[in-house]
């Protein structure tokens, strides 16, 4: 009898443990739906500041969870393709493919962690702490600075802040997420604003989102890990 009571007590205690990122996944459509997502394709346009000019960049992100991604960006008639496969990064330069330096790979990895769906889908890798009713601290393995996530009334990320290191400098990064829309039962923000050091560096509008998209080409070939 005592063993049964103790087992029930331990089970109840485990169930009562806070799970901030589990709650975040629920807010995005439910843990089962989020965990069922294997691939995502996002098409977007970004108004970005490059030097003294405003430039419109049209991008396609193809993502296979947990950490294989390809970015295709087009602006002013030119195209740049980069991809990430775990710890390895590549860029297409003319007719050749070159390895990305460590700092560039780190930047691509950091960009993925700023996406709510990636945070929810990879929550098992993360350590999270509730700092308040609508504020989370999330520690990402291998990254020095945590993510501080502000939640909206529905429990979805509305603001993510962190720091990045670039050119020997430590820069404050802020991402504001708005206009959540339901895509196959999962909520995805369709407007994103990013600022670095207090200056807005890009305003992005998502034009289409496909979950479960069939992805081809590097780094998605069969047999790659």
C-alpha positions in Angstrom: 0.0 0.0 0.0 2.8 2.4 1.0 4.6 1.7 -2.3 1.5 2.4 -4.3 0.9 5.7 -2.5 4.5 6.7 -3.0 4.3 5.9 -6.7 1.2 8.0 -7.1 2.8 10.9 -5.2 5.9 10.8 -7.3 3.8 10.7 -10.5 1.8 13.7 -9.3 4.9 15.6 -8.4 6.4 15.0 -11.8 3.2 16.1 -13.5 3.2 19.2 -11.5 6.7 20.3 -12.5 6.7 23.4 -14.6 7.4 22.9 -18.3 7.6 26.4 -19.9 8.6 25.1 -23.4 5.9 22.4 -23.3 3.4 25.2 -22.6 4.9 27.2 -25.5 4.4 24.2 -27.8 0.8 23.9 -26.6 0.3 27.6 -27.4 1.6 27.1 -30.9 -1.0 24.4 -31.6 -0.2 21.5 -29.3 2.8 19.3 -28.5 1.7 16.5 -30.8 1.2 18.7 -33.8 4.5 20.5 -33.2 6.3 17.2 -32.8 4.8 15.8 -36.0 6.4 18.6 -38.1 9.5 17.3 -39.9 10.0 19.8 -42.7 9.0 23.5 -43.3 9.3 25.8 -46.3 8.9 29.5 -45.8 8.8 32.1 -48.5 9.2 35.7 -47.4 10.2 39.2 -48.3 12.4 41.4 -46.1 12.9 45.2 -46.3 16.5 45.5 -45.0 18.9 48.4 -44.5 22.1 47.8 -46.4 24.5 50.7 -45.9 22.6 53.8 -46.9 20.0 52.0 -49.0 16.8 50.1 -48.3 16.8 46.8 -50.2 14.0 44.2 -50.7 15.2 40.7 -50.2 13.1 37.7 -51.3 14.0 34.6 -49.4 13.1 30.9 -49.2 14.0 28.9 -46.1 13.8 25.1 -46.4 14.1 23.4 -43.0 14.3 19.8 -42.0 14.2 19.5 -38.3 16.2 19.5 -36.2 19.1 21.3 -37.8 19.3 21.0 -41.6 18.4 24.2 -43.4 18.9 26.0 -46.7 18.4 29.7 -47.3 18.0 31.1 -50.8 18.0 34.9 -50.9 17.5 37.1 -54.0 18.1 40.9 -54.2 18.9 43.2 -57.1 19.1 40.4 -59.6 21.6 38.3 -57.6 21.1 35.1 -55.7 22.9 33.7 -52.6 22.4 30.2 -51.4 23.7 29.0 -48.0 22.9 25.8 -46.1 23.5 24.3 -42.8 23.7 20.6 -41.9 24.2 20.3 -38.2 27.7 21.7 -37.5 28.6 22.2 -41.1 27.8 25.2 -43.3 28.2 25.8 -47.1 27.7 28.7 -49.5 27.4 28.6 -53.3 29.8 31.0 -54.9 29.5 31.0 -58.7 29.9 27.4 -59.8 31.6 26.3 -56.6 30.5 25.4 -53.1 32.7 26.6 -50.2 32.7 25.8 -46.5 31.5 28.6 -44.3 33.7 30.0 -41.6 32.8 29.1 -38.0 31.4 32.5 -37.3 29.0 32.3 -40.2 27.9 28.8 -39.2 27.2 30.1 -35.7 25.1 32.9 -37.1 23.0 30.5 -39.1 22.4 28.3 -36.0 21.5 31.4 -34.0 19.0 32.4 -36.7 17.2 29.1 -36.4 16.8 29.4 -32.6 15.0 32.7 -33.1 12.1 30.8 -34.7 9.3 29.8 -32.3 8.5 26.5 -34.1 12.2 25.5 -33.8 12.2 26.3 -30.1 9.1 24.3 -29.5 10.1 21.3 -31.7 13.6 21.1 -30.1 12.5 21.9 -26.6 14.0 18.6 -25.3 17.5 20.1 -26.0 16.9 23.3 -24.0 16.7 24.4 -20.4 14.0 26.9 -19.7 12.9 28.9 -16.7 9.9 31.1 -16.2 10.9 34.6 -15.0 7.3 35.7 -14.7 3.9 35.0 -16.1 4.8 36.1 -19.6 8.6 35.9 -19.6 11.0 33.0 -20.1 14.7 32.5 -20.0 15.9 29.7 -22.4 19.5 28.4 -22.4 20.7 26.9 -25.6 23.5 24.3 -25.5 26.8 25.7 -26.8 25.6 29.3 -26.7 26.9 31.7 -24.1 23.9 34.1 -23.9 20.4 32.9 -23.2 17.2 33.8 -25.1 14.8 36.0 -23.2 11.3 35.4 -24.5 8.3 37.6 -23.9 5.0 35.9 -24.4 1.7 37.4 -25.7 -1.7 36.8 -24.1 -2.0 33.4 -25.9 1.4 32.2 -24.6 3.1 32.6 -27.9 6.5 34.4 -28.3 6.0 38.1 -29.1 9.6 39.2 -28.4 12.9 37.4 -28.3 16.1 39.1 -27.2 19.7 37.9 -26.8 23.2 38.9 -27.7 25.5 38.0 -30.6 29.2 38.3 -31.1 30.3 39.7 -34.5 33.6 41.2 -35.5 34.8 41.1 -31.9 31.8 43.0 -30.6 28.9 41.9 -28.4 25.6 43.1 -30.0 22.1 43.2 -28.6 19.6 41.4 -30.8 15.8 41.9 -30.6 13.2 40.1 -32.7 9.5 41.1 -32.5 7.0 38.5 -33.8 3.4 39.5 -34.8 0.5 38.3 -36.9 0.3 34.7 -35.9 -1.7 32.6 -38.4 -2.7 29.0 -38.3 -1.0 26.7 -40.8 -2.2 23.1 -40.7 -3.0 23.5 -37.0 0.3 25.2 -36.0 0.5 28.9 -35.4 3.3 30.7 -37.2 4.2 34.5 -36.9 3.8 36.1 -40.3 5.5 39.5 -39.5 8.9 39.7 -38.0 11.1 42.7 -37.1 14.7 42.4 -36.2 16.9 45.0 -34.6 20.6 44.9 -33.7 22.0 47.4 -31.2 18.7 49.2 -31.2 18.6 49.8 -35.0 16.1 48.0 -37.1 17.9 45.8 -39.6 15.0 44.1 -41.3 11.2 43.9 -41.5 10.0 40.5 -42.8 6.6 39.5 -44.1 6.0 35.8 -44.6 4.2 35.1 -47.9 3.7 31.4 -47.6 4.4 28.6 -45.1 4.3 24.9 -45.9 4.6 22.2 -43.3 5.6 18.8 -44.4 7.1 20.1 -47.7 9.1 17.7 -49.8 12.6 19.1 -49.8 15.2 18.3 -52.5 18.8 19.3 -53.0 21.6 19.9 -50.5 21.5 19.4 -47.6 18.4 17.2 -47.9 19.7 14.3 -50.0 18.8 10.8 -48.8 21.4 9.4 -46.5 22.6 12.7 -45.0 22.3 13.1 -41.3 
